Amino acid sequence: EEKKPEEPAKKKAKTTKKVALKVAETKAYASAAPEIQRLVEVENDMRANDRKEREKSDAKNELEEYVYSIRDKVQGPLESFIEESAREAFCATLSQTEDWLYEDGEDEEKSVYNGRLKDLKTTGDEVEARAKEAATRPKAMEDLQKSLVRCRKFLDEKSAGAEKYAHIAEEQIKKVADCLAAKDQWFNGVNAKQAGLKPWQPPAVTTNELVKELSALEAVYIKVMDTPVPVAEPPKEEEKPAGEKAAETKPTEGEPAADTAAPPADAPAPAEGDAPKDEMDID
């Protein structure tokens, strides 16, 4: 018996179901205000930490560089400006600081590095200051000595009767002489003290002090020495009374006017009978 072909299955009808959806508007990559505030605080903390680490690293490097620099100086060009036993003790402290930087001081706070640097500079700065003074003081002493000589020469010339200084009052000269005596005594005293000192000892006088004394001396004697000669005013003519002036200008009766020119004394007299000629011929 032949089988009948099966009928195709009927397709089910599609049904649509509508559901109401809630829609909320949002912006891409936007966060709520509390979250934004939190992120800002995190970023600020990171920046502060970075700055702290950078400052700490800079302080450590500065300390390390100073250790190498000042040690080379006190063992080299500045050796004579620090006493031997003090130099040995200072160099030992520098070596201890160098070892500490690579061991216990590898990661310390900025204030710790700055404190150690300050302690080292207490000694190092004094050494460098003495070296600087030794380099600048001779020129300052020479300048002051030359000015003392110029001032003394001025007083000597005035005392000898130099005409160019004859107009300067004696009280001004006394003022200069007193200033010279005081500065000269001071200079001789500090010069003698400085000559007896070792390079590593504190100086008896500083360059700044010498410059100030030079300025004070020159402010006194140069001003007096350059006093200008007073200019004499020409004598004034005495004014005559108005009556006399009028008498001088008004001609007396029978006299020619003041502006009439008299003939010269050696001019030939006109011949008798000659009529005076007019200045202009009339046709």
Rosetta constraint file for C-alpha pairs under 8 A:
AtomPair CA 26 CA 30 HARMONIC 7.77 0.50
AtomPair CA 31 CA 35 HARMONIC 6.09 0.50
AtomPair CA 31 CA 36 HARMONIC 6.23 0.50
AtomPair CA 32 CA 36 HARMONIC 6.31 0.50
AtomPair CA 33 CA 37 HARMONIC 6.22 0.50
AtomPair CA 34 CA 38 HARMONIC 6.25 0.50
AtomPair CA 35 CA 39 HARMONIC 6.28 0.50
AtomPair CA 36 CA 40 HARMONIC 6.21 0.50
AtomPair CA 37 CA 41 HARMONIC 6.28 0.50
AtomPair CA 38 CA 42 HARMONIC 6.28 0.50
AtomPair CA 39 CA 43 HARMONIC 6.21 0.50
AtomPair CA 40 CA 44 HARMONIC 6.18 0.50
AtomPair CA 41 CA 45 HARMONIC 6.14 0.50
AtomPair CA 42 CA 46 HARMONIC 6.28 0.50
AtomPair CA 43 CA 47 HARMONIC 6.25 0.50
AtomPair CA 44 CA 48 HARMONIC 6.12 0.50
AtomPair CA 45 CA 49 HARMONIC 6.10 0.50
AtomPair CA 46 CA 50 HARMONIC 6.13 0.50
AtomPair CA 47 CA 51 HARMONIC 6.16 0.50
AtomPair CA 48 CA 52 HARMONIC 6.11 0.50
AtomPair CA 49 CA 53 HARMONIC 6.17 0.50
AtomPair CA 50 CA 54 HARMONIC 6.12 0.50
AtomPair CA 51 CA 55 HARMONIC 6.10 0.50
AtomPair CA 52 CA 56 HARMONIC 6.09 0.50
AtomPair CA 53 CA 57 HARMONIC 6.10 0.50
AtomPair CA 54 CA 58 HARMONIC 6.16 0.50
AtomPair CA 55 CA 59 HARMONIC 6.15 0.50
AtomPair CA 55 CA 110 HARMONIC 6.71 0.50
AtomPair CA 56 CA 60 HARMONIC 6.22 0.50
AtomPair CA 56 CA 108 HARMONIC 7.65 0.50
AtomPair CA 56 CA 109 HARMONIC 6.19 0.50
AtomPair CA 56 CA 110 HARMONIC 4.44 0.50
AtomPair CA 56 CA 113 HARMONIC 7.95 0.50
AtomPair CA 57 CA 61 HARMONIC 6.17 0.50
AtomPair CA 57 CA 110 HARMONIC 7.77 0.50
AtomPair CA 58 CA 62 HARMONIC 6.09 0.50
AtomPair CA 59 CA 63 HARMONIC 6.29 0.50
AtomPair CA 59 CA 110 HARMONIC 5.90 0.50
AtomPair CA 59 CA 113 HARMONIC 5.88 0.50
AtomPair CA 59 CA 114 HARMONIC 6.34 0.50
AtomPair CA 60 CA 64 HARMONIC 6.25 0.50
AtomPair CA 60 CA 101 HARMONIC 7.87 0.50
AtomPair CA 60 CA 110 HARMONIC 7.38 0.50
AtomPair CA 60 CA 113 HARMONIC 5.73 0.50
AtomPair CA 61 CA 65 HARMONIC 6.05 0.50
AtomPair CA 62 CA 66 HARMONIC 6.15 0.50
AtomPair CA 63 CA 67 HARMONIC 6.31 0.50
AtomPair CA 63 CA 113 HARMONIC 6.54 0.50
AtomPair CA 63 CA 114 HARMONIC 7.44 0.50
AtomPair CA 63 CA 116 HARMONIC 7.58 0.50
AtomPair CA 63 CA 117 HARMONIC 5.53 0.50
AtomPair CA 64 CA 68 HARMONIC 6.63 0.50
AtomPair CA 64 CA 98 HARMONIC 6.89 0.50
AtomPair CA 64 CA 101 HARMONIC 7.54 0.50
AtomPair CA 65 CA 69 HARMONIC 6.09 0.50
AtomPair CA 66 CA 70 HARMONIC 5.86 0.50
AtomPair CA 66 CA 117 HARMONIC 7.74 0.50
AtomPair CA 67 CA 71 HARMONIC 6.07 0.50
AtomPair CA 67 CA 94 HARMONIC 5.80 0.50
AtomPair CA 67 CA 97 HARMONIC 7.64 0.50
AtomPair CA 67 CA 98 HARMONIC 7.02 0.50
AtomPair CA 68 CA 72 HARMONIC 6.32 0.50
AtomPair CA 69 CA 73 HARMONIC 6.45 0.50
AtomPair CA 70 CA 74 HARMONIC 6.16 0.50
AtomPair CA 70 CA 124 HARMONIC 6.67 0.50
AtomPair CA 71 CA 75 HARMONIC 6.08 0.50
AtomPair CA 71 CA 91 HARMONIC 6.42 0.50
AtomPair CA 71 CA 94 HARMONIC 7.15 0.50
AtomPair CA 72 CA 76 HARMONIC 5.87 0.50
AtomPair CA 73 CA 77 HARMONIC 5.60 0.50
AtomPair CA 73 CA 78 HARMONIC 5.34 0.50
AtomPair CA 73 CA 79 HARMONIC 7.05 0.50
AtomPair CA 74 CA 78 HARMONIC 4.81 0.50
AtomPair CA 74 CA 79 HARMONIC 4.64 0.50
AtomPair CA 74 CA 81 HARMONIC 7.94 0.50
AtomPair CA 74 CA 82 HARMONIC 7.33 0.50
AtomPair CA 74 CA 87 HARMONIC 7.04 0.50
AtomPair CA 74 CA 127 HARMONIC 7.98 0.50
AtomPair CA 75 CA 79 HARMONIC 5.33 0.50
AtomPair CA 78 CA 82 HARMONIC 7.33 0.50
AtomPair CA 78 CA 127 HARMONIC 7.19 0.50
AtomPair CA 78 CA 128 HARMONIC 7.34 0.50
AtomPair CA 78 CA 131 HARMONIC 6.73 0.50
AtomPair CA 79 CA 87 HARMONIC 7.87 0.50
AtomPair CA 80 CA 199 HARMONIC 6.21 0.50
AtomPair CA 80 CA 200 HARMONIC 6.20 0.50
AtomPair CA 81 CA 127 HARMONIC 5.77 0.50
AtomPair CA 81 CA 128 HARMONIC 7.92 0.50
AtomPair CA 81 CA 130 HARMONIC 6.42 0.50
AtomPair CA 81 CA 131 HARMONIC 6.33 0.50
AtomPair CA 81 CA 199 HARMONIC 5.20 0.50
AtomPair CA 81 CA 200 HARMONIC 3.87 0.50
AtomPair CA 81 CA 201 HARMONIC 7.49 0.50
AtomPair CA 82 CA 86 HARMONIC 6.55 0.50
AtomPair CA 82 CA 87 HARMONIC 5.89 0.50
AtomPair CA 82 CA 127 HARMONIC 6.14 0.50
AtomPair CA 82 CA 199 HARMONIC 7.80 0.50
AtomPair CA 82 CA 200 HARMONIC 4.72 0.50
AtomPair CA 82 CA 201 HARMONIC 7.89 0.50
AtomPair CA 83 CA 87 HARMONIC 5.98 0.50
AtomPair CA 83 CA 200 HARMONIC 5.83 0.50
AtomPair CA 84 CA 88 HARMONIC 6.28 0.50
AtomPair CA 85 CA 89 HARMONIC 6.32 0.50
AtomPair CA 86 CA 90 HARMONIC 6.04 0.50
AtomPair CA 87 CA 91 HARMONIC 6.06 0.50
AtomPair CA 88 CA 92 HARMONIC 6.23 0.50
AtomPair CA 89 CA 93 HARMONIC 6.38 0.50
AtomPair CA 90 CA 94 HARMONIC 6.30 0.50
AtomPair CA 90 CA 123 HARMONIC 7.74 0.50
AtomPair CA 91 CA 95 HARMONIC 6.28 0.50
AtomPair CA 92 CA 96 HARMONIC 6.28 0.50
AtomPair CA 93 CA 97 HARMONIC 6.18 0.50
AtomPair CA 94 CA 98 HARMONIC 6.24 0.50
AtomPair CA 94 CA 120 HARMONIC 7.83 0.50
AtomPair CA 95 CA 99 HARMONIC 6.33 0.50
AtomPair CA 96 CA 100 HARMONIC 6.14 0.50
AtomPair CA 97 CA 101 HARMONIC 6.24 0.50
AtomPair CA 98 CA 102 HARMONIC 6.96 0.50
AtomPair CA 99 CA 103 HARMONIC 6.34 0.50
AtomPair CA 100 CA 104 HARMONIC 5.46 0.50
AtomPair CA 100 CA 105 HARMONIC 5.15 0.50
AtomPair CA 100 CA 106 HARMONIC 7.50 0.50
AtomPair CA 101 CA 105 HARMONIC 4.44 0.50
AtomPair CA 101 CA 106 HARMONIC 5.29 0.50
AtomPair CA 102 CA 106 HARMONIC 5.26 0.50
AtomPair CA 108 CA 112 HARMONIC 6.43 0.50
AtomPair CA 108 CA 113 HARMONIC 7.22 0.50
AtomPair CA 109 CA 113 HARMONIC 6.89 0.50
AtomPair CA 110 CA 114 HARMONIC 6.26 0.50
AtomPair CA 111 CA 115 HARMONIC 6.01 0.50
AtomPair CA 112 CA 116 HARMONIC 6.44 0.50
AtomPair CA 113 CA 117 HARMONIC 6.25 0.50
AtomPair CA 114 CA 118 HARMONIC 6.16 0.50
AtomPair CA 115 CA 119 HARMONIC 6.40 0.50
AtomPair CA 116 CA 120 HARMONIC 6.39 0.50
AtomPair CA 117 CA 121 HARMONIC 6.21 0.50
AtomPair CA 118 CA 122 HARMONIC 6.40 0.50
AtomPair CA 119 CA 123 HARMONIC 7.54 0.50
AtomPair CA 120 CA 124 HARMONIC 6.25 0.50
AtomPair CA 121 CA 125 HARMONIC 5.26 0.50
AtomPair CA 121 CA 126 HARMONIC 7.95 0.50
AtomPair CA 122 CA 126 HARMONIC 6.74 0.50
AtomPair CA 123 CA 127 HARMONIC 6.57 0.50
AtomPair CA 124 CA 128 HARMONIC 6.33 0.50
AtomPair CA 125 CA 129 HARMONIC 5.97 0.50
AtomPair CA 126 CA 130 HARMONIC 6.27 0.50
AtomPair CA 127 CA 131 HARMONIC 6.42 0.50
AtomPair CA 127 CA 200 HARMONIC 7.56 0.50
AtomPair CA 128 CA 132 HARMONIC 6.17 0.50
AtomPair CA 129 CA 133 HARMONIC 6.16 0.50
AtomPair CA 130 CA 134 HARMONIC 6.18 0.50
AtomPair CA 130 CA 199 HARMONIC 7.40 0.50
AtomPair CA 130 CA 200 HARMONIC 7.05 0.50
AtomPair CA 130 CA 201 HARMONIC 7.97 0.50
AtomPair CA 130 CA 202 HARMONIC 6.97 0.50
AtomPair CA 130 CA 203 HARMONIC 7.35 0.50
AtomPair CA 131 CA 135 HARMONIC 6.43 0.50
AtomPair CA 132 CA 136 HARMONIC 6.37 0.50
AtomPair CA 133 CA 137 HARMONIC 5.48 0.50
AtomPair CA 133 CA 203 HARMONIC 7.88 0.50
AtomPair CA 133 CA 206 HARMONIC 6.60 0.50
AtomPair CA 133 CA 207 HARMONIC 6.48 0.50
AtomPair CA 134 CA 138 HARMONIC 7.23 0.50
AtomPair CA 134 CA 199 HARMONIC 7.66 0.50
AtomPair CA 136 CA 140 HARMONIC 6.68 0.50
AtomPair CA 136 CA 207 HARMONIC 6.42 0.50
AtomPair CA 137 CA 141 HARMONIC 6.13 0.50
AtomPair CA 137 CA 206 HARMONIC 6.71 0.50
AtomPair CA 137 CA 207 HARMONIC 4.94 0.50
AtomPair CA 137 CA 210 HARMONIC 7.97 0.50
AtomPair CA 138 CA 142 HARMONIC 6.12 0.50
AtomPair CA 139 CA 143 HARMONIC 6.19 0.50
AtomPair CA 140 CA 144 HARMONIC 6.32 0.50
AtomPair CA 140 CA 207 HARMONIC 6.09 0.50
AtomPair CA 140 CA 210 HARMONIC 6.02 0.50
AtomPair CA 140 CA 211 HARMONIC 6.38 0.50
AtomPair CA 141 CA 145 HARMONIC 6.13 0.50
AtomPair CA 141 CA 207 HARMONIC 7.98 0.50
AtomPair CA 141 CA 210 HARMONIC 6.53 0.50
AtomPair CA 142 CA 146 HARMONIC 6.19 0.50
AtomPair CA 143 CA 147 HARMONIC 6.30 0.50
AtomPair CA 143 CA 214 HARMONIC 7.60 0.50
AtomPair CA 144 CA 148 HARMONIC 6.26 0.50
AtomPair CA 144 CA 210 HARMONIC 7.03 0.50
AtomPair CA 144 CA 211 HARMONIC 7.65 0.50
AtomPair CA 144 CA 213 HARMONIC 7.64 0.50
AtomPair CA 144 CA 214 HARMONIC 5.31 0.50
AtomPair CA 145 CA 149 HARMONIC 6.38 0.50
AtomPair CA 146 CA 150 HARMONIC 6.32 0.50
AtomPair CA 147 CA 151 HARMONIC 6.16 0.50
AtomPair CA 147 CA 214 HARMONIC 7.30 0.50
AtomPair CA 147 CA 217 HARMONIC 7.90 0.50
AtomPair CA 147 CA 218 HARMONIC 7.36 0.50
AtomPair CA 148 CA 152 HARMONIC 6.19 0.50
AtomPair CA 148 CA 180 HARMONIC 6.94 0.50
AtomPair CA 148 CA 183 HARMONIC 7.94 0.50
AtomPair CA 148 CA 184 HARMONIC 6.95 0.50
AtomPair CA 149 CA 153 HARMONIC 6.15 0.50
AtomPair CA 150 CA 154 HARMONIC 6.28 0.50
AtomPair CA 151 CA 155 HARMONIC 6.51 0.50
AtomPair CA 151 CA 180 HARMONIC 7.15 0.50
AtomPair CA 151 CA 221 HARMONIC 6.44 0.50
AtomPair CA 151 CA 222 HARMONIC 8.00 0.50
AtomPair CA 152 CA 156 HARMONIC 6.18 0.50
AtomPair CA 152 CA 180 HARMONIC 7.45 0.50
AtomPair CA 153 CA 157 HARMONIC 6.16 0.50
AtomPair CA 154 CA 158 HARMONIC 6.24 0.50
AtomPair CA 154 CA 225 HARMONIC 7.20 0.50
AtomPair CA 155 CA 159 HARMONIC 6.08 0.50
AtomPair CA 155 CA 173 HARMONIC 7.32 0.50
AtomPair CA 155 CA 177 HARMONIC 7.30 0.50
AtomPair CA 156 CA 160 HARMONIC 6.16 0.50
AtomPair CA 157 CA 161 HARMONIC 6.47 0.50
AtomPair CA 157 CA 162 HARMONIC 5.48 0.50
AtomPair CA 157 CA 165 HARMONIC 7.94 0.50
AtomPair CA 158 CA 162 HARMONIC 5.35 0.50
AtomPair CA 158 CA 165 HARMONIC 5.84 0.50
AtomPair CA 158 CA 166 HARMONIC 7.16 0.50
AtomPair CA 161 CA 165 HARMONIC 7.65 0.50
AtomPair CA 161 CA 166 HARMONIC 6.84 0.50
AtomPair CA 162 CA 166 HARMONIC 6.41 0.50
AtomPair CA 165 CA 225 HARMONIC 7.48 0.50
AtomPair CA 167 CA 229 HARMONIC 6.24 0.50
AtomPair CA 167 CA 230 HARMONIC 7.70 0.50
AtomPair CA 168 CA 172 HARMONIC 6.96 0.50
AtomPair CA 168 CA 173 HARMONIC 7.33 0.50
AtomPair CA 168 CA 224 HARMONIC 7.49 0.50
AtomPair CA 168 CA 225 HARMONIC 7.96 0.50
AtomPair CA 168 CA 227 HARMONIC 6.97 0.50
AtomPair CA 169 CA 173 HARMONIC 6.64 0.50
AtomPair CA 170 CA 174 HARMONIC 6.19 0.50
AtomPair CA 171 CA 175 HARMONIC 6.29 0.50
AtomPair CA 172 CA 176 HARMONIC 6.45 0.50
AtomPair CA 172 CA 224 HARMONIC 6.64 0.50
AtomPair CA 173 CA 177 HARMONIC 6.19 0.50
AtomPair CA 173 CA 224 HARMONIC 7.58 0.50
AtomPair CA 174 CA 178 HARMONIC 6.13 0.50
AtomPair CA 175 CA 179 HARMONIC 6.33 0.50
AtomPair CA 175 CA 220 HARMONIC 7.92 0.50
AtomPair CA 176 CA 180 HARMONIC 6.11 0.50
AtomPair CA 176 CA 220 HARMONIC 6.33 0.50
AtomPair CA 176 CA 221 HARMONIC 5.45 0.50
AtomPair CA 176 CA 224 HARMONIC 7.67 0.50
AtomPair CA 177 CA 181 HARMONIC 6.21 0.50
AtomPair CA 178 CA 182 HARMONIC 6.38 0.50
AtomPair CA 179 CA 183 HARMONIC 6.20 0.50
AtomPair CA 179 CA 217 HARMONIC 6.82 0.50
AtomPair CA 179 CA 220 HARMONIC 7.52 0.50
AtomPair CA 180 CA 184 HARMONIC 5.84 0.50
AtomPair CA 180 CA 217 HARMONIC 7.20 0.50
AtomPair CA 181 CA 185 HARMONIC 6.15 0.50
AtomPair CA 182 CA 186 HARMONIC 6.26 0.50
AtomPair CA 183 CA 187 HARMONIC 6.01 0.50
AtomPair CA 183 CA 213 HARMONIC 7.30 0.50
AtomPair CA 183 CA 217 HARMONIC 7.22 0.50
AtomPair CA 184 CA 188 HARMONIC 6.17 0.50
AtomPair CA 185 CA 189 HARMONIC 6.25 0.50
AtomPair CA 186 CA 190 HARMONIC 6.39 0.50
AtomPair CA 187 CA 191 HARMONIC 5.93 0.50
AtomPair CA 188 CA 192 HARMONIC 6.15 0.50
AtomPair CA 189 CA 193 HARMONIC 6.39 0.50
AtomPair CA 190 CA 194 HARMONIC 6.01 0.50
AtomPair CA 190 CA 204 HARMONIC 6.09 0.50
AtomPair CA 190 CA 205 HARMONIC 6.28 0.50
AtomPair CA 191 CA 195 HARMONIC 6.21 0.50
AtomPair CA 192 CA 196 HARMONIC 6.75 0.50
AtomPair CA 193 CA 197 HARMONIC 6.86 0.50
AtomPair CA 193 CA 204 HARMONIC 6.07 0.50
AtomPair CA 194 CA 203 HARMONIC 6.38 0.50
AtomPair CA 194 CA 204 HARMONIC 5.22 0.50
AtomPair CA 194 CA 205 HARMONIC 7.18 0.50
AtomPair CA 197 CA 201 HARMONIC 6.32 0.50
AtomPair CA 197 CA 203 HARMONIC 7.33 0.50
AtomPair CA 197 CA 204 HARMONIC 7.96 0.50
AtomPair CA 205 CA 209 HARMONIC 6.55 0.50
AtomPair CA 205 CA 210 HARMONIC 7.29 0.50
AtomPair CA 206 CA 210 HARMONIC 6.50 0.50
AtomPair CA 207 CA 211 HARMONIC 6.24 0.50
AtomPair CA 208 CA 212 HARMONIC 6.23 0.50
AtomPair CA 209 CA 213 HARMONIC 6.28 0.50
AtomPair CA 210 CA 214 HARMONIC 6.19 0.50
AtomPair CA 211 CA 215 HARMONIC 6.24 0.50
AtomPair CA 212 CA 216 HARMONIC 6.20 0.50
AtomPair CA 213 CA 217 HARMONIC 6.19 0.50
AtomPair CA 214 CA 218 HARMONIC 6.22 0.50
AtomPair CA 215 CA 219 HARMONIC 6.01 0.50
AtomPair CA 216 CA 220 HARMONIC 6.74 0.50
AtomPair CA 217 CA 221 HARMONIC 6.49 0.50
AtomPair CA 218 CA 222 HARMONIC 5.36 0.50
AtomPair CA 218 CA 223 HARMONIC 7.62 0.50
AtomPair CA 219 CA 223 HARMONIC 6.26 0.50
AtomPair CA 220 CA 224 HARMONIC 6.62 0.50
AtomPair CA 221 CA 225 HARMONIC 5.90 0.50
AtomPair CA 222 CA 226 HARMONIC 5.95 0.50
AtomPair CA 223 CA 227 HARMONIC 6.43 0.50
AtomPair CA 240 CA 244 HARMONIC 6.49 0.50
AtomPair CA 240 CA 245 HARMONIC 6.64 0.50
AtomPair CA 241 CA 245 HARMONIC 6.56 0.50
AtomPair CA 242 CA 246 HARMONIC 6.38 0.50
AtomPair CA 243 CA 247 HARMONIC 6.33 0.50
AtomPair CA 244 CA 248 HARMONIC 6.29 0.50
AtomPair CA 245 CA 249 HARMONIC 6.47 0.50
AtomPair CA 246 CA 250 HARMONIC 6.00 0.50
AtomPair CA 247 CA 251 HARMONIC 7.77 0.50
AtomPair CA 249 CA 258 HARMONIC 7.67 0.50
AtomPair CA 251 CA 255 HARMONIC 6.23 0.50
AtomPair CA 251 CA 256 HARMONIC 7.07 0.50
AtomPair CA 251 CA 257 HARMONIC 5.90 0.50
AtomPair CA 251 CA 258 HARMONIC 6.71 0.50
AtomPair CA 256 CA 260 HARMONIC 6.11 0.50
AtomPair CA 263 CA 267 HARMONIC 6.81 0.50
AtomPair CA 270 CA 274 HARMONIC 6.75 0.50
